[in-house]
Amino acid sequence: IKDHLVRGQMDDWEREGKLSGSSVLAEASAGSTGYSLAYFAREIGCRCVIFLPASLPEEALAQTQSRLLDLGAEVRVAPFQTIMSDLESFAASHPEVLCLNQMRGREKRRFYGPLAARIQQELPRVDVLVGAVGTGHSLLGLAESFEERPLVVSAEPAGHSVPGVRNLSLVRFESDPVDENDFDRRIEVESSNAISFDHDDRKVHAGASFDLVIRATRKFLERPTAPRVFFLVGSSNFRDRRP
């Protein structure tokens, strides 16, 4: 799902004359944004450096690091408390660095406008959007790009952590692009697990956030109404990557 954000920002850099083969693309990420940045950096032959939070569970940290390395990225593990300042220090000492800065700037939501247009081609009416929130760009970017803004529901982990997903009442960031008031409803789900399923004759591997969103959507649909719901999830397939 972060391909839209990353590709949109890279297109902007290219139009502004900032992006070249000598550029270094850098970001702090717990997974999905880092995967997308590493993928597109490899496509154009750029160096990519991803700062991973050391607070990730040990297994998730090892798996994410391995995937990023497979995509050609350099990985630096940093404490959660200092990861943004570590990224900024790295960028300041390397003039060729371009930082995505996903944790800053509500204007990045615009990169999801084309996806909203595609959704509306197939679903002219969407009453409710459900998704897990990291930066909020994808979920809120879709909502703001629809002709009529749907109800926006944040699917959140209760009593546990899911890498890259936030409980808005508990986790805040400096210069946070997300405001609790941007969401119409929050649904907490007690448990979530990584899952796999078959689609288009291939195996799709999805993380815990996928299961989290599906559970929250089911919980929302327990209400005695019949809305048309679009739920937003992401998956990672590295051996058979499609554009």
C-alpha positions as CSV (number, residue, x, y, z in Angstrom):
1,I,0.0,0.0,0.0
2,K,2.9,2.4,0.6
3,D,3.9,2.1,-3.1
4,H,1.5,5.0,-3.7
5,L,3.2,7.2,-1.2
6,V,6.8,6.3,-2.3
7,R,6.2,6.5,-6.0
8,G,4.3,9.8,-5.7
9,Q,7.1,11.3,-3.7
10,M,9.7,10.0,-6.1
11,D,7.8,11.5,-9.1
12,D,7.8,14.9,-7.3
13,W,11.6,14.7,-6.7
14,E,12.1,13.8,-10.3
15,R,10.0,16.8,-11.6
16,E,12.0,19.0,-9.2
17,G,15.3,17.8,-10.5
18,K,16.3,16.3,-7.2
19,L,16.4,12.6,-8.0
20,S,19.4,11.1,-9.8
21,G,21.4,7.9,-9.8
22,S,23.7,9.4,-7.1
23,S,20.8,10.1,-4.7
24,V,20.5,8.2,-1.4
25,L,16.9,7.5,-0.4
26,A,16.4,7.2,3.4
27,E,13.6,6.7,5.8
28,A,12.7,5.4,9.3
29,S,10.2,2.6,8.9
30,A,8.9,-0.5,10.7
31,G,8.4,-2.3,7.5
32,S,6.1,-1.5,4.6
33,T,7.3,2.0,3.7
34,G,10.9,0.7,3.9
35,Y,10.0,-2.2,1.5
36,S,8.5,0.2,-1.0
37,L,11.4,2.7,-0.9
38,A,14.0,-0.1,-1.2
39,Y,12.1,-1.6,-4.1
40,F,11.9,1.6,-6.1
41,A,15.4,2.7,-5.2
42,R,16.7,-0.6,-6.6
43,E,14.6,-0.1,-9.8
44,I,16.4,3.2,-10.6
45,G,19.8,2.2,-9.2
46,C,19.9,4.4,-6.1
47,R,21.3,3.6,-2.7
48,C,18.7,3.1,0.0
49,V,19.2,3.4,3.8
50,I,16.4,2.3,6.1
51,F,16.4,3.0,9.9
52,L,14.5,0.2,11.7
53,P,13.2,0.7,15.3
54,A,14.9,-1.6,17.8
55,S,11.6,-1.8,19.6
56,L,10.2,-4.3,17.0
57,P,9.7,-7.8,18.4
58,E,12.9,-9.8,17.9
59,E,11.4,-12.1,15.2
60,A,9.8,-9.2,13.3
61,L,13.0,-7.2,13.4
62,A,15.0,-10.1,12.0
63,Q,12.4,-10.8,9.3
64,T,12.1,-7.2,8.3
65,Q,15.8,-6.7,8.2
66,S,16.3,-9.8,6.0
67,R,13.6,-8.6,3.6
68,L,15.1,-5.1,3.3
69,L,18.6,-6.6,2.7
70,D,17.1,-8.8,0.0
71,L,15.7,-5.7,-1.7
72,G,19.2,-4.1,-1.7
73,A,18.7,-1.7,1.2
74,E,21.2,-0.9,3.9
75,V,19.7,-1.3,7.4
76,R,20.5,0.6,10.5
77,V,18.7,-0.4,13.8
78,A,18.1,2.5,16.1
79,P,16.3,3.0,19.5
80,F,12.7,4.1,19.0
81,Q,13.3,7.3,21.1
82,T,16.1,8.5,18.8
83,I,15.3,7.0,15.4
84,M,14.0,10.3,13.9
85,S,17.0,12.3,15.1
86,D,19.4,9.5,13.9
87,L,17.8,9.8,10.5
88,E,18.1,13.6,10.5
89,S,21.7,13.4,11.5
90,F,22.4,10.9,8.7
91,A,20.7,13.2,6.2
92,A,22.5,16.3,7.4
93,S,25.9,14.6,6.9
94,H,25.1,13.4,3.4
95,P,23.9,16.2,1.0
96,E,22.8,13.6,-1.6
97,V,20.2,12.1,0.8
98,L,16.5,12.5,0.1
99,C,14.2,11.7,3.1
100,L,10.7,10.6,2.6
101,N,9.7,11.9,6.0
102,Q,6.5,10.0,6.2
103,M,5.9,11.0,9.8
104,R,5.7,14.7,8.9
105,G,3.4,16.5,6.5
106,R,-0.3,15.9,6.0
107,E,0.2,17.0,2.3
108,K,1.6,13.5,1.6
109,R,-2.0,12.2,1.7
110,R,-2.5,13.5,-1.9
111,F,-0.5,10.6,-3.3
112,Y,-3.5,8.3,-2.6
113,G,-5.8,10.4,-4.9
114,P,-5.2,8.1,-7.9
115,L,-6.0,5.0,-5.8
116,A,-9.3,6.6,-4.6
117,A,-10.2,7.3,-8.3
118,R,-9.6,3.6,-9.1
119,I,-11.7,2.4,-6.2
120,Q,-14.6,4.7,-7.2
121,Q,-14.6,3.3,-10.7
122,E,-15.6,-0.1,-9.2
123,L,-17.4,1.1,-6.1
124,P,-19.2,4.4,-6.9
125,R,-20.6,4.5,-3.4
126,V,-18.3,3.9,-0.3
127,D,-20.0,4.6,3.0
128,V,-17.1,3.4,5.3
129,L,-13.4,3.1,5.1
130,V,-11.6,0.8,7.6
131,G,-7.8,0.6,8.0
132,A,-4.9,0.4,10.4
133,V,-3.1,3.6,11.1
134,G,0.6,4.3,11.0
135,T,1.0,7.7,9.6
136,G,-2.7,7.9,8.5
137,H,-1.7,9.0,5.0
138,S,-3.2,6.1,3.1
139,L,-6.6,5.9,5.0
140,L,-7.1,9.6,5.3
141,G,-5.7,10.3,1.8
142,L,-8.4,8.0,0.3
143,A,-11.1,9.5,2.5
144,E,-10.2,13.1,1.4
145,S,-10.0,12.1,-2.3
146,F,-13.5,10.6,-2.6
147,E,-16.2,12.7,-4.0
148,E,-18.2,12.2,-0.8
149,R,-16.1,11.6,2.3
150,P,-17.0,8.3,3.9
151,L,-17.0,7.4,7.6
152,V,-13.3,6.7,8.6
153,V,-12.6,3.9,11.0
154,S,-9.2,3.2,12.6
155,A,-8.6,-0.5,13.4
156,E,-6.4,-0.6,16.5
157,P,-4.6,-3.2,18.6
158,A,-5.9,-3.5,22.2
159,G,-3.5,-4.7,24.9
160,H,-0.8,-5.8,22.4
161,S,1.4,-4.3,19.7
162,V,1.3,-4.8,15.9
163,P,4.5,-3.4,14.1
164,G,3.7,-0.2,12.3
165,V,0.2,0.1,13.7
166,R,-0.9,2.6,16.3
167,N,-3.4,3.0,19.0
168,L,-4.1,6.7,18.6
169,S,-4.9,7.3,22.3
170,L,-1.6,5.8,23.4
171,V,1.1,6.6,20.8
172,R,1.9,10.1,19.7
173,F,4.8,11.5,17.7
174,E,6.5,14.9,17.5
175,S,5.2,16.7,14.4
176,D,2.6,14.1,14.1
177,P,0.5,14.3,10.9
178,V,-2.3,12.4,12.5
179,D,-5.0,13.9,14.7
180,E,-7.5,11.7,16.5
181,N,-10.3,14.1,15.3
182,D,-9.5,13.0,11.7
183,F,-11.2,9.7,12.5
184,D,-14.9,9.1,13.0
185,R,-14.6,5.9,15.0
186,R,-11.9,3.7,16.5
187,I,-12.3,0.0,16.9
188,E,-10.0,-2.0,19.1
189,V,-9.4,-5.6,18.4
190,E,-8.0,-8.0,21.0
191,S,-5.8,-10.3,18.9
192,S,-4.3,-10.5,15.4
193,N,-1.9,-12.9,13.6
194,A,0.0,-13.0,10.4
195,I,-2.0,-14.9,7.7
196,S,-1.5,-16.4,4.3
197,F,-4.1,-17.1,1.6
198,D,-4.4,-18.0,-2.1
199,H,-5.2,-15.3,-4.7
200,D,-4.8,-15.3,-8.5
201,D,-3.0,-18.7,-8.3
202,R,-0.4,-17.4,-5.9
203,K,0.2,-17.4,-2.2
204,V,-0.3,-14.0,-0.5
205,H,1.6,-13.4,2.8
206,A,0.0,-10.8,5.0
207,G,1.1,-9.4,8.3
208,A,-0.8,-9.0,11.6
209,S,-2.2,-5.7,10.5
210,F,-4.1,-7.4,7.7
211,D,-5.9,-9.7,10.2
212,L,-6.4,-6.7,12.5
213,V,-8.3,-4.8,9.8
214,I,-10.4,-7.8,8.9
215,R,-11.4,-8.3,12.5
216,A,-12.2,-4.7,13.0
217,T,-14.3,-4.7,9.8
218,R,-16.3,-7.7,11.0
219,K,-16.8,-6.0,14.4
220,F,-18.1,-2.9,12.6
221,L,-20.5,-4.9,10.5
222,E,-22.1,-6.3,13.6
223,R,-24.1,-3.1,13.7
224,P,-27.7,-3.4,12.5
225,T,-27.1,-1.4,9.3
226,A,-26.0,-2.3,5.7
227,P,-23.2,0.1,4.7
228,R,-20.9,-0.4,1.8
229,V,-17.5,-0.9,3.4
230,F,-14.0,-0.7,1.8
231,F,-11.3,-2.0,4.1
232,L,-7.7,-1.1,3.3
233,V,-5.0,-3.7,3.9
234,G,-1.4,-4.3,2.7
235,S,0.6,-7.4,1.9
236,S,4.1,-8.2,0.8
237,N,5.1,-10.5,-2.0
238,F,8.8,-10.3,-2.9
239,R,9.3,-13.1,-5.3
240,D,6.4,-12.1,-7.7
241,R,6.2,-8.4,-7.4
242,R,3.7,-6.7,-9.7
243,P,3.7,-3.0,-10.6
